[in-house]
């Protein structure tokens, strides 16, 4: 039997995760992610390499847009199979896809009006990549699968989901291809989480696989000590409060926001920061936080104890949930220091742009970046030290304090990826290193070969590999 894997995304770049696995009888797409780096955005508009109706199933590792965000387009173009994922991922992905579709429609309309006003045409079409109706059309295809329970995709393929410890409901997926007495296993890591992190349990370790597709987002660095997070966050809040500015935190609605709330709650309980108002200005993050509350079975022991003792980070004094646009606008009229947590995490869209307009040129304010900033995004330009940035069609000088904390990352770093891979009791045939910037992936592949002696490579975009 021939097994082929095609790297249709997240190959020598960070977003757009999409891998096509084909056997003689079955086609499976692992993830169907949106590209978010500026130089790769045109790939979102390209036709899929194979007719979507010929794909038997999609396996989603988790609900981040760069892993599920192109699903409505695939469905609109003909996919009718099942979308397998964990129950929490199913709930969260539907929230995120609706929000993404809304932003697609909103941005298209905004660009159209701006280009009409300026008398020019933009680089990308003035139509949404997909609509709210397209997103809703994908929802009936979701099929929830619990961790550790095999799901039969076809006569020759089954899959098992394991806890990746990355975000709520995230999974690494073991795809098993059977042909008579032969068997091949291919593990797709998705995004591997860190050990000893708040809220979630540690990543599962898988002991055997023939092939591995592993992420490498932070494959060339070691994270800050998590013990420093409280100290650094307290310093930023206290110094900004003393200066009289606001703390603006662009944050991913899934996991990052909930972890920020967790550490803030710690500092407030210990009276290490002033009891200022904290605005969660993201309807999507609010809805996702409700999903967290419904899936406490996925929490680690410490988080369960906090909830039991009424010290939940999702409900503390001063935390305000902001739903409407008018409520969001009213934050700008508050005198004194407030904290604003809002999306998107890379400043690519949503309410964060409006809060940046009101704060990025204020010397007394702080913009705190708590997540990875992909090349080409507004967040990356800010953290790289741009003197002025273009927001909503206008340029603004960057005068605010710009701070970045890597300790919040939900991704394993170089050593933790090795720790996860070291759980294998038998050397795999090959390891494919993906989901990282080109240099980062190459460095991690080299490091992995030095540490283990295993064969490892960094596939290129659209590369096809025949597995033994």
Buried (B, 14 or more C-beta within 10 A) or exposed (E): EEBBBBBBBBBBBBBBBBBBBBBEEBBBBBBBBBBBBBEBBEBBEEEBEBEBEEBBBBBBBBBBBBBBBBBBBBBBBEBEBBBBBBBBBBBBBBBBBBBBBBBBBEBBEBBBEBBEEEEEEEEBEBBBBBBBEBBBBBBEBBBBBEBEEEBEBBEBBBBBBBBBBBBBBBBBBBBBBBBEEEEBBBBBBBBBBBBEBBBBBBBBEBEEBBBBBBBBBBBBBEBBEBEEBBEBBBEBBBBBBEBEBBBBBBBBBBBBBBBBBBBBBBBBEEEBBBEBBBBBBBBBBBBBBEBBEEBEEBBBEEBEEBBEEEBBBBBBEBBEBBEEEEEBEEBBEEEEBBBBBBBBBBBBBBBBBBBBBBBBBBEBBBBBBBBBBBBBBBBBBBBEEBEEBEBEEEEBEBBBBBBBBBBBBBBBBBBBBBBBBEEBEEEBBBBBBBBBBEEBBBBBBBBBBEEBEBBBBBBEBEBEBEBE
